[in-house]
Amino acid sequence: MASRTKGKTTIEVGGDGVAVITLINPPVNSLSFDVLDNLKSNYEEALSRNDVKAIVITGAKGKFSGGFDISGFGEIQKGTRKEPKVGYISIDIITDLLEAARKPSVAAIDGLALGGGLELSMACHARISAPGAQLGLPELQLGVIPGFGGTQRLPRLVGLTKALEMILTSKPVKAEEGHSLGLIDAVVPPAELLNAARRWALDIAERRKPWVSSVLKTDKLPPLGEAREILKFAKEQTRKQAPNMKHPLMCLEAVEVGIVSGPRAGLQKEAEVGAQVVRLDTTKSLIHVFFSQRGTSKVPGVTDRGLVPRKIKKVAIIGGGLMGSGIATALILSNYPVVLKEVNEKFLEAGIGRVKANLQSRVKKGRMSQEKFEKTMSLLKGSLDYESFRDVDMVIEAVIENISLKQQIFADLEKYCPQHCILASNTSTIDLNKIGERTKSQDRIVGAHFFSPAHVMPLLEIVRTDHTSAQVIVDLLDVGKKIKKTPVVVGNCTGFAVNRMFFPYTQAAMFLAEHGTDPYLIDRAASKFGMPMGPFRLCDLVGFGVAIATATQFIENFPERTNKSMIIPLMQEDKRAGEATGKGFYLYDDKRKAKPDPELKKYIEKARSMSGVSVDPKLAKLSEKEIIEMMFFPVVNEACRVFAEGIAVKASDLDIAGIMGMGFPPYRGGIMHWADSIGSKYIHSKLDEWSKSYGDFFVPCAFLAERASKGAPLSAPLEQARSRL
Ligand SMILES: C[C@H](O)CC(=O)SCCNC(=O)CCNC(=O)[C@H](O)C(C)(C)COP(=O)(O)OP(=O)(O)OC[C@H]1O[C@@H](n2cnc3c(N)ncnc32)[C@H](O)[C@@H]1OP(=O)(O)O
């Protein structure tokens, strides 16, 4: 059992005969076991008291509930909490005690009702909401299923198709949409919420309003044949979109049982499936990702010092290329006024044009109104000089990767920007100490490494040097959150965390191709493993220019463990440089669809002969599992180095960096979490074996060797405070 209580509920009975039960468990009133125990006692009290005619359930401080306390799943997985009897919460408490009670209840929803929170409200006999509240069942995203009756009640309230959409996408709807769907009975201003809910509850008690048990509704359900077709289609889509996960299909089974055999059988099935999914590896990984993602903005020695983020009122961006314009888009979308500086009118116009195009694509997709487009664009000003930099609070430099150019820019910035201004660079490879060499402002120099396209990709690497002040990091963490990025704070080194960890991924792929493994098989194996695309398709997407520039940095900085391959340079000589040129490892049609190219063999054979490599019969016949190991164990090896060097504060930060920056499948929990699921001993032994046959690229690092010798997890914190940060 958990040692301290987490959250509670209170009950207050008014003169009108309404008992108001309030969920209290900051910050999101999650439904911990303690809250649920209290809720049960308060409900029983309300039902037994003669002065109570009806019940209202609400959440403290403007939030109904963020759902079941997710850490409870972790406790069950680790065995530190005894699992409640199957169906105890969803059937015994929520259905038989709450919904079947002889006194009506109304949910008064403000802020959010997610997961178990929405499910609890659906068991009430009506739901009143404040405008804008978020309503959703995001459980699948966490690897679990709606387990408090959501698989049964949501289809009965909003119809099967809409319910499946909400469950399968995990996307919430706003209260207003919920109202039109039939999920919410009335939307009222926040100040009137509680009184409106009290009146509604009394109206039900006195039969002036209908007494609806959602679980017994049938009017929104399609006829059985149609329902089976809808479910069949949903299952097919799910198998296609989430082939490596079991829980979405298990969830659909619970929905199906409810429709075919009735809600009681459905609730029972949901409870059984709910208990099973908690033990799945994919679920453990997704829950790890939930907490790790929130953990990235907790940086020891920085965020625990009571520093308050300063207000960033205006930001300047230098360079309106792909990155600069993407960063500008991300900032204006979150209401930051931005000055975009370029070297001449033509480039400036092109940069502003790119921002415009980014926003226009939202308007086209119906995700932004024309009015909002104009308002957002009005936050962007162009400039050809530094005059407008005199009142900016932050500058982000996003020019080409040229050290002396960057040094000049930072020296200029020091002259023109106010003393408090944060001086950030979006460099992906260059040492920040070198960039700031010609200034005396080292404490306010920081890396703000965005991933392309910057207004879409969710990761922001915040790179600090030994001199960057904690205040600057706190400020940038706050900006990151405001522009809806997941920030990860990392140390200064070539490639920082993401590029450095994942460089061996492409390196290993080139090595295998040169030694006889089919590149298209490699890409297929990577996609099946869960990567958004394989390494060769990725090289085509980023373009060979970028691939060669990055490789050069790595070869210079880590010569002992880089595998030099001529495949890409040879293709580039022939003007095939990736998707932008219509061909690279693949051929591309007008719709950018990739098709394998038989000509590729020619380049690989030539590269092979230039490097004096011959086909290795063993490597030419690798299974998909072996391909994955040979590509990802070197990634694990580099991640270990990054961790051991203190470039990342926590192993879980590397998990998030890889998931958000490279698309490593979240249901594998991130690179370090995945490695630990395999075991340091096995990974070490494989790398060791390959290094003996194939050279230094595979040599396991000292950190990995040490952990393997002890059988210790790779993600365990460093024993000594060796962090450079
Ligand atoms: C049986 C049931 O069907 C199963 C369930 O209900 S599973 C739970 C379903 N609910 C969810 O998936 C919602 C998860 N939470 C969220 O999406 C977001 O936290 C939110 C939209 C509620 C709020 O977002 P935001 O304001 O950005 O705050 P965010 O930083 O994410 O969370 C604030 C804190 O609340 C915690 N938290 C949020 N939801 C939680 C939950 N359901 N359980 C436990 N902790 C939760 C976060 O871990 C974080 O803690 P920290 O401050 O110590 O890092």
The ligand as an SDF file (V2000), in Angstrom:
LIG
                    3D

 54 56  0  0  0  0  0  0  0  0999 V2000
   -9.3020    3.8700  -15.6000 C   0  0  0  0  0  0  0  0  0  0  0  0
   -9.2050    5.1430  -16.3420 C   0  0  0  0  0  0  0  0  0  0  0  0
   -9.9770    5.0270  -17.4940 O   0  0  0  0  0  0  0  0  0  0  0  0
   -7.8020    5.3980  -16.6830 C   0  0  0  0  0  0  0  0  0  0  0  0
   -7.4470    6.8390  -16.7100 C   0  0  0  0  0  0  0  0  0  0  0  0
   -8.1790    7.7250  -16.3830 O   0  0  0  0  0  0  0  0  0  0  0  0
   -5.8820    7.1380  -17.2310 S   0  0  0  0  0  0  0  0  0  0  0  0
   -5.7060    8.8810  -17.1380 C   0  0  0  0  0  0  0  0  0  0  0  0
   -6.3660    9.5660  -18.2510 C   0  0  0  0  0  0  0  0  0  0  0  0
   -6.0120   10.9570  -18.2080 N   0  0  0  0  0  0  0  0  0  0  0  0
   -5.0530   11.4500  -18.9730 C   0  0  0  0  0  0  0  0  0  0  0  0
   -4.4760   10.7750  -19.7980 O   0  0  0  0  0  0  0  0  0  0  0  0
   -4.7240   12.8900  -18.7680 C   0  0  0  0  0  0  0  0  0  0  0  0
   -3.2450   13.0190  -18.5300 C   0  0  0  0  0  0  0  0  0  0  0  0
   -2.8730   14.3910  -18.2430 N   0  0  0  0  0  0  0  0  0  0  0  0
   -2.7660   15.2930  -19.2350 C   0  0  0  0  0  0  0  0  0  0  0  0
   -3.0140   15.0710  -20.3860 O   0  0  0  0  0  0  0  0  0  0  0  0
   -2.2770   16.6520  -18.8180 C   0  0  0  0  0  0  0  0  0  0  0  0
   -1.5180   16.5060  -17.6510 O   0  0  0  0  0  0  0  0  0  0  0  0
   -3.4020   17.6640  -18.5390 C   0  0  0  0  0  0  0  0  0  0  0  0
   -4.1090   18.0020  -19.8520 C   0  0  0  0  0  0  0  0  0  0  0  0
   -4.3950   17.1000  -17.5490 C   0  0  0  0  0  0  0  0  0  0  0  0
   -2.8100   18.9500  -17.9140 C   0  0  0  0  0  0  0  0  0  0  0  0
   -1.7770   19.4210  -18.7460 O   0  0  0  0  0  0  0  0  0  0  0  0
   -0.7870   20.5970  -18.2600 P   0  0  0  0  0  0  0  0  0  0  0  0
   -1.5880   21.6950  -17.6840 O   0  0  0  0  0  0  0  0  0  0  0  0
    0.1310   20.8760  -19.3970 O   0  0  0  0  0  0  0  0  0  0  0  0
    0.0180   20.0120  -17.0400 O   0  0  0  0  0  0  0  0  0  0  0  0
    1.0040   18.7660  -16.9620 P   0  0  0  0  0  0  0  0  0  0  0  0
    2.3810   19.2690  -16.7610 O   0  0  0  0  0  0  0  0  0  0  0  0
    0.7600   17.7980  -18.0570 O   0  0  0  0  0  0  0  0  0  0  0  0
    0.4920   18.0770  -15.6260 O   0  0  0  0  0  0  0  0  0  0  0  0
    0.5950   18.7320  -14.3790 C   0  0  0  0  0  0  0  0  0  0  0  0
    0.9630   17.7030  -13.3460 C   0  0  0  0  0  0  0  0  0  0  0  0
   -0.1420   16.8250  -13.1700 O   0  0  0  0  0  0  0  0  0  0  0  0
    0.2610   15.4750  -13.3080 C   0  0  0  0  0  0  0  0  0  0  0  0
   -0.8530   14.7410  -13.9000 N   0  0  0  0  0  0  0  0  0  0  0  0
   -1.6490   15.1190  -14.9130 C   0  0  0  0  0  0  0  0  0  0  0  0
   -2.5930   14.1830  -15.1370 N   0  0  0  0  0  0  0  0  0  0  0  0
   -2.3840   13.2100  -14.2330 C   0  0  0  0  0  0  0  0  0  0  0  0
   -3.0300   11.9840  -13.9560 C   0  0  0  0  0  0  0  0  0  0  0  0
   -4.1130   11.5770  -14.6090 N   0  0  0  0  0  0  0  0  0  0  0  0
   -2.5140   11.2240  -12.9680 N   0  0  0  0  0  0  0  0  0  0  0  0
   -1.4480   11.6090  -12.2670 C   0  0  0  0  0  0  0  0  0  0  0  0
   -0.7900   12.7700  -12.4870 N   0  0  0  0  0  0  0  0  0  0  0  0
   -1.2730   13.5550  -13.4530 C   0  0  0  0  0  0  0  0  0  0  0  0
    1.4650   15.5460  -14.2260 C   0  0  0  0  0  0  0  0  0  0  0  0
    2.2890   14.4140  -14.0740 O   0  0  0  0  0  0  0  0  0  0  0  0
    2.1400   16.8130  -13.7510 C   0  0  0  0  0  0  0  0  0  0  0  0
    2.8470   16.4990  -12.5870 O   0  0  0  0  0  0  0  0  0  0  0  0
    4.1950   17.3060  -12.2130 P   0  0  0  0  0  0  0  0  0  0  0  0
    3.7940   18.7380  -12.0760 O   0  0  0  0  0  0  0  0  0  0  0  0
    4.6650   16.6520  -10.9750 O   0  0  0  0  0  0  0  0  0  0  0  0
    5.1110   17.0840  -13.3790 O   0  0  0  0  0  0  0  0  0  0  0  0
  1  2  1  0
  2  3  1  0
  2  4  1  0
  4  5  1  0
  5  6  2  0
  5  7  1  0
  7  8  1  0
  8  9  1  0
  9 10  1  0
 10 11  1  0
 11 12  2  0
 11 13  1  0
 13 14  1  0
 14 15  1  0
 15 16  1  0
 16 17  2  0
 16 18  1  0
 18 19  1  0
 18 20  1  0
 20 21  1  0
 20 22  1  0
 20 23  1  0
 23 24  1  0
 24 25  1  0
 25 26  2  0
 25 27  1  0
 25 28  1  0
 28 29  1  0
 29 30  2  0
 29 31  1  0
 29 32  1  0
 32 33  1  0
 33 34  1  0
 34 35  1  0
 34 49  1  0
 35 36  1  0
 36 37  1  0
 36 47  1  0
 37 38  1  0
 37 46  1  0
 38 39  2  0
 39 40  1  0
 40 41  1  0
 40 46  2  0
 41 42  1  0
 41 43  2  0
 43 44  1  0
 44 45  2  0
 45 46  1  0
 47 48  1  0
 47 49  1  0
 49 50  1  0
 50 51  1  0
 51 52  2  0
 51 53  1  0
 51 54  1  0
M  END
$$$$
